[in-house]
């Protein structure tokens, strides 16, 4: 498999070492595992602060209202007894609380490979690849418009790295495929090149129905089996401030009625699409999310749902969005507190504003990823590969981010906090005594290969050893790993009858014209 081939520097000895670079490497990554966050969450709000924001969200819902540009949604809200004035919907707190009580809380999504099932909730922390940038950047070709070949490369990276658990939206938009059939090529290719949980955009009836059918065929499920449990999911965004559009709500209702999860994630930038204060921005974001979740639970009681946070701020000097900021971190933590109050799984993101995978990119992404940890996030979007505020996907950044994700996964490895007699190592301490060292004792020799985190991008050698070996920087090393994965990639197995059924469906839907467009 491709993950056996990427470039890696092996180390021996001390920092000077006798390390040498070769052209044949293994990507020594941790095995597939969805880490469980065992830390207490960071909670910047006191109990009264949580309730103040909750009351603020309910006030928005009952007194100001949310616009729904969807006639079916408006009819459902009228049926439920909400106040519908044109496209504005107002709902009281009791209705919202009653609908939240219907939500199942944690849920499991099982893709075509059951061994890649992902639990959303219960402390689990699943990482999703970069999704939806219109452009890509790599160190050889620079910035360019997204195409299907690059789309496929990102899917190979998604499959190859064990720390990526979910194949989210299109990792780069392939504009060389007509939008009427783009979903057919993209989702079928996603199902062929990966065996992980997949996402479908809620962009019209045809695209959503086609996506569900492709996932069903790839998994070899009957219609009843598909509807009986989650096998895919969608994420919808509100149109902040205070609006939900037609296609996303339409798609969300279709998926929820067939038992497929919906993540509701308002995209609010404090100072632009939300109040400049974090309490106001979070309250507005929650109101937008809760209104859609209430609708879904009224239409499909017990449908799996999660609440998402994408609250950050703008640069008040230019109006440009900013990510990985202190405000982004606090808003994520605050939303985590409210998600726990509602008993809902939480989605956040690993994001940055930097234009290339440089130091700024990594410190902003690190801030946002650790905010995900601190908030108790269960699904982390854009965890690998995101640049320029979501306008660029970079394979080098993808590899560099996976290094960070492995650090987080290792951080939550239960072995680090063991207090067994072997972990306490009292006999080894006695054996070494004062002034000795632990390199050669049996206790170390038995554990040295797995004792510590082993990076695949970082270079831990001293300057002289690094310089002798070509003085390659991090981006260059990440590029080598990316190219090695792509050049050696082998898709995961899929039974031939399922592949044929998928291919036949795609061909038929293309012949029928795919999905309608405005073009």
N, C-alpha and C positions, 0 to 999 in steps of 0.2 A: 504494500500500500504506500501511497505517497508520503505518509508521515514517517516512513522509514528512511527517507533519502535526504531531507534538507541539510544544509550546511550546519556544522557544529564544530566548535573548537573544544578539543579535549585537553584537560589539564593534568599535570603530574607534578609532584614535588611542591615546593613553596611558591611564593609569588614570582620569583624568577623562573622557577620551574625548568623543565626540559620540553615545554610544550611545542608541538609542531603542527602546522596546518596541513591538512590533506584535502583531496578532492572527493573523498568518499566518507560521508558522515551519516549518522542517525540523528533524528530529532528526538532527543531524550526528554520526552514530555511525560507529565503525570498521566495515569490511566483515566479513562472516562469516569467522571463522578460529578454529580451535582452537589456542590458544597452546601453544608448546613451552617448557617450563621448562629453561633452559640453565644455571641456577645450580647450584653444588654444594649439596647438601642440608645443613641444619644437623643435626649429629650430636652430641647431648649425651652419649651413651653411648660409652665406650671399647669396644674390641673385646671385652674380657673382660666388660663390662657387658651387651653384646648377648647373649653366650653364657649369662650368668647368667639373664637373663630367658627365653631360649629353653629352658634346662634347667628353669626353674621351670614353664613352660607344659607341658613334657613330663611333669614330675612330677605336675602336676594331672591330666593325661590318663591316666597309667598307675597312679597310686596313689589318687587321690581319685575321679576319674571325672566324667562329665557325664550328666545325665539326659536321655533322649529319650522324649517322650510320644507316640511314633509306632511302632506295631507293625511296619510295614514296615522302618523304620530299624533297629529292634532285630534283626529277622531278617537283614538285610544284615550287620550287625556280627557276629552269630553266625557267619554263613557265612564272614566274613573272618577268623575266629579270635580276635576280641576277646572280652573277658570281660564277659558280660552278666548282671547280677544284678538281676532285676526290671526296672526302667527305667534303672538305672545302667549305663553303659558305660565300661569301661576299655580303653585301647589303648596298645600300647607305642610307643616312639619310632621304631623301625624301620618299623612300619606307617605311621605318620604321614609320615615322610620319603618312603617309597615312593609314597604317594598324592600328596604334593606334587609329586613328580617327574613325575606324569602331567599336571599342569595346564599349559595352553599358554602361560602368561604373558600378554603383551599380546594384545589382540584388537580387532576393528573391528565396530561395530554399524551396520548400514545400514538407515535408516528408509524410508518410502514414497518420499521424495525422496532419491535417491542422493547428491545434492550436499550433503546434510546428514549424511553418514556421520561417525561419531565414533570416533577411535582411543582406546582405553583402555589406557594404558601407553606405553612408549617416550618418556617425558618429556612427553607431551601432558597438558593440564590442561583438562578439560571442566567447565563449570559447569551446575548443575541448579537449577531453580526451587524455591521453597519448597514443602514437601510435608507434608500431613496435619494442619494445625491445624484444630480444631473451630470456631474463631471468626475473624472478620475485624475490622479497624479501619481507618477512614479519617477524615480530619479533618472531614468533614461529618456522617457518620452515626455516628461513634464505634464502640464495640465492639458486635458483634452476632453471633448464631449464623450459621454458614455456610449458604449456600443455592446453588442451581444457577446463578442469575444472576451471583453473585459468583464462583463457580467459573469461569464462562465468561470473565469479565473478566480473571482471572489468566492464563488460557490465551492471551488476546489479547496481554497483556504478554509472555508467554513467547515467542510467535511474533515479536513486533515487535522485540525486542532481539536483536541479533546476538551479544552476549556471553553469551546463554543458549543452551546447546547441546543440552540435554536437557529434555524435558517429564516431570518425575518424577511422584511420586504425586499424588493430588488436592491442588491448592494450597490449597484449603479444602474441608472436608467438607460436601457438600450434603445436609444432613439433611432437606430437604424432598422428597427422593426416597427411596422405600422401599428399605431395604438389600438386599432380594432382587433388585432390578433396577438398583440404583444403578451397579454396575460397567458395565452395558450402556450406560446414558446417558453416563457419565463417559468411558469409553474411546473410545466412538464419537465423542463431541464433541471429545475430545483429538485424534483422528485427522483430524477435519474442520478444526478451527481451527488446527492446527499441522501442519507437515510434518517435524518433528524426531523424534529418537529418543524413544520412549515407554516408560514403566515400567508394570508391572502388579503389584498386591498379591498376595501368596501367601496367600489367605484362602479355602481350600476348592477342591475339584476343579472345580466348575462355573465359578467365577470365573476360575480360571487357564486352563482349556480355552477358555472364551469369549474371554478376552483374546487368546490366541494366534490364534484363528480371526479375530477382528476385525482384528488387525494383518496377518494373511495376506491377507485380502480387500482391505484398504485399499491394500496394496502390489501387488495383482494377481499374487500368487505361487501356484504350485502347492504342494501339501503337501511334495513333495520339495525344491523350491526354498527353502521356508521352513525346513525342517530342516537344510539344507546349510550355513547360515551364520547368525550372530546378526542378528536384526531388531528385538529388543526385549530387555528384561531385567527382573529383579526384584531387590529388596533384602530380605533377611530379617534379623530381629533375634533374638538369644537372649533368654531370660527370665532375666536375671542375678539371683542367681548360679547358674551351672552347670546350666542347663536349656535345652532346646529344645522348643517346643510342637509339637502335631500339625499345624495347618494350614500353618505356614510351611515345615516340612520337607517336607510332602506337595507343596506347590506348587513348592518348589525342585527336588525330584526330577523332577517332571513337565517343568519347563522345561529342566533339564540334559539329560534324555534326548532332548530335541528340539533340542539344540544352542544353547539360549538362555542367556545369561550370568546368573549368580547372584552378587550381592554379599552377603557375610556380615558383618554389622555388629553386634557386641554393644554394648548400651547400658549402660555401666557408670559409675556415679557413685561416685567414691572417697569412703569414709566412710559409704556407705549400702548399695549393692549390690556393692561391691568394697572391698578393703582401703583404709585411709586413706593408705597409702604408694603413690606412683606406680609403683614397681617391681612391687608386688603387684597393683595394679589392672591394669597393662598385661599382666602375666603371665596373670592370670585372663581378661582379654579375649581374648588370643591363644589360650588353651586352648579357649575357647568357639567361637571362629571356626574354628580348625584342626580341631576335631572334626567340624563340619558340612562343611567342605571335604573332609576325608578321606572322609566318607560319599558325597559327590557324586562324587568321583573314583573311588571303588570301584564305584558304581552306573553311572556314565557316564564312562568314562575319556576324558580330553581335553576334557571340558566346560569352557567358559570360566568362570572364577571370579575374584573379587577379594576382598581382605580389607579390611574397614572398621574405622575407629576412631571411637568416640563416647565416649571416656573423659574425663570432666570430674570435678568435685567438687561437694559440697553445701556450703551455708552451715551450718557447725556450730552456729550459734546458732538457726537456724529449721528446718533440714532441707531448705530449698528448694534446687533445683538452680541451679548457677551456670555460666555459659559465657563464653568469651573471657577466661578467667583465665590467669595464668601457668602454673598446673597443667595446664589444658587444652592450652595451647600445647606444653608439654614432653611431655605424654603423646602428642600427635599426632606430634611429631618422633621420639620414641622408637619408636612403632609403625611409622613410616616406615622406620627402620633395620631392624626385623625383617621388614617386607614385602620389602625389598630382599634380605635374607638368604634368603627363601623364593622369590624370583623372581616375586612376585605383584603385580599392580597394586594401588594403594592408594586407598581412598575416605575422605574426611574431610568436614567440614561448615563452613558459614559461619553461626555462631549467636551469639545474645545472650540476655540475660535481661530486657532493658528492656521496658517495657509500651507505649511509643509510640516513634516514630522520632525520638528525641532524641539528645543528645550521647552519653549512655551507650550507646544502641543502636549508634551508629556506632563508638565506640572498641572495644566488645566484639566487634562483627562484624569490624572491621579486624584485631584481634588474631587472631581465628580464621581469617580469610582468609589472612593472612600466615603463620600456622602451616601452612596448607595448602601455600603456596608453599615454605616452608622444609623441610617434610617430604617433598616430592616427590609430593604427592597427584596422582592422575590423574583422579579424579572428585570434584567438590566439591558435596555435597548442600546444599540450603537456602541457596544462594549469594545469593539475592535474595528478600526479603520476610518473613523470619522475625522474630517478636517473642515476648515472654513465655515464653521457654524452649520454643517450639514450639506454644503454645496459640493464638497469633494470627498471621494473615497480613495484611500491610498493603501496599496498592498504592503508597503513598508511599515506604515503606521499600524496596519492590521497585525503584522508580526510583532511589532514592538508592544502593542497593547496586550497581545496574548501573553507576553512575558509578565506583564503586570497582573493579568488575570490568574496566571499560575501562582504568583506570589500570594494573592488573596486566597486562592484555593489551599495553598500550603499553610497559610496563616490559620485556617480553620481545621487543619488536620488534627484529629484528636490526640495523635501521638505526641504532639508538642507539649501537651498539658498533662501527660501521664505522671502519676506519683507512685508507681509500682516500685518494689525494691530494685529492679533493674534500672528504672529511670533515675532513682535517687543515687545510684552508683556509689554507695558507701564503701563497698569492698574495693572498688577501683581507686577511690580517693585514698584509702588506707594503703593500697599497694604502691601508689606513686609517692605519697608522702610529701614532705616539704621540699621545694626546690626541684622537683622532677618534672616530667611532662607526660602527657597522656597519648602521644602518637602511637606508641608501640604496645600498649597494654591490650589484653584480650578484649576488654569491654569496648574499646574503641574499634579494634579490628573487626569485631562482630557486627558493628553498626555503621561503619564509616561511609558505606555506599549510599545509605538512605538517611543518614543523620540530619542532613541540611538540605535546604532548597538548592537545586541545581539549575542555573539559568541556561537558556539556549541562545540568547542574544547578547547578554552582558558579557564583557570580557574582564575577568578579575586579575589578569596578569599585571606585572609592573610595567612601567613605561618602556624600558629597554626591550623586554620580551615582545611587547605589543608592536614596537617600532620595527624590530627585526622581521616580524611576520607580515609586514606590509602596512602597518599603521592604519588599518581600516576603521572607519567610524561606525557608529551604531546603525545609521541608515544604510550604509553599504552592506553590513553584515545581514541586516533584515532583508535587503533586496536579494542577496544570495539565497537565503532560506526560501523566500517567496518563489524565485525562479526554479529552485530545485523541486519544490512541491508541485508546481504547475507542470514541469517537464516530465516528472515521474508519476503523475496522477493516474490511479486506476479507480473507476467508479465503484461504489459498493454494490454487491450483487442484488439483482432483482429478478424474480422468476420470469421466464420468457413470456408466459401467458399474460402476466400483468403488464409487462412492457408493451406487448402487442395491443392489448386493450387500450392502454393509454395512448399509444400512437394512433390507433384507429379513431379514437374519440377526437384527438386534436385535428386530424385530417378532416374529419366530418364537419367539425365546428368551423374550421377555416373555409371549407367549401360553402358553408351556410352564411359566411360573411363575418363571423366572430361577433364582436360587440359593436353597437352603434357608436359613432363618434361625431364630433362637431366639424370634422375635416371634410 
